[in-house]
Amino acid sequence: MRIQFLNGLGTGPAGRVDVAEGTVLAQFLRDQVGRDMEDLSITINGLIGAGDEILQDGDRVAATIAASKVKVE
């Protein structure tokens, strides 16, 4: 199945991504950007995403650095 992935991290792919049926959000993020959800702000179809949420064909997933993790020097 295919999802639309907006990678606001500047790493890995962005755009349409093929994923296996039954893939959960947390595993998808580890596979695509090599980070755990604790560091990220994640939405699925415009709503806050949960790590155990199973991705569906056509979902829109967006990932950015969580505001609490941004370092200002």
Buried (B, 14 or more C-beta within 10 A) or exposed (E): BEBBBEBEBEEBEBEEBEBEEEBEBBBBBEEBBEBEBEBBBBBBEEEEBEBEBEBEEEBEBBBBBEEEEEEEE
